[in-house]
Amino acid sequence: MSPTAVAGLRLELSLVQPVLRSAAARIWRSDAGLPGRYRHYLRAMHQVIRASVPLMERAADRCELLTRDPVAPHLARYLRAHAEQERGHDDWLLTDAAAAGTAPGELTDTAPPACVAALVGAQYYWIEHSHPVALLGYIAVLEGNAPAPGLAGRLARETGLPQAAFETVRLHADLDDGHSADLDRLIGRLPLDRAQHSLVAVSALHTVTTLAELFDRIAAASTLSGSLHE
């Protein structure tokens, strides 16, 4: 895929990302339900992010079986390195939850709703039954929609929760722009064929759609008694 094709992928995403941004804005709206929505956000993001490293490791393993694929060795190296960068980020969310007054078991022991399974599970399907390059579309969306700078501070002020409850939001606002640039450079260098290019785009668009659905469910679950399964 050439740099021009990378720009094309980013253009495709820019056409649908307003839906995702609007859903995120509804989570962070300033009202009495914000602390409860934030706790739901921590639970949902833990369910998503705890799958990140296993997804990348499985995709890298699949790449190493594709011995005649020119994309596979470059992709495997990136995925192995990026898995190490992301390792332990799910533990950050457990720490934030504890600071917000939520027991870690409420994150780890809750069955993920169908929208989380659809978001993450599609990547397992494409890795196993199509090509592991699909995962780049997923990563492009997650890291291309980092929390806004200053969001962590605003949430602390408006929820009354301690600053320590927002470390993951703050750290991802700082880290993800650099990761997104690294990903664009990788995609620009990979010799993707037409089918692989299409798969990255389909994966990215699916990720936008399902992540927006998850955000909508969090935005609607304004109390701790609400359920993302409903």
Secondary structure, DSSP 8 states (H G I E B T S, - for coil): --HHHHHHHHHHHHHHHHHHHHHHHHHT-SSTTHHHHHHHHHHHHHHHHTTHHHHHHHHHHHHHH-TT-SSHHHHHHHHHHHHHHHTTHHHHHHHHHHHTT--THHHHSS---HHHHHHHHHHHHHHHHT-GGGHHHHHHHHHTT---TTHHHHHHHHH---GGGGHHHHHHHHHHHHHHHHHHHHHHHS---HHHHHHHHHHHHHHHHHHHHHHHHHHH--STT--TT-
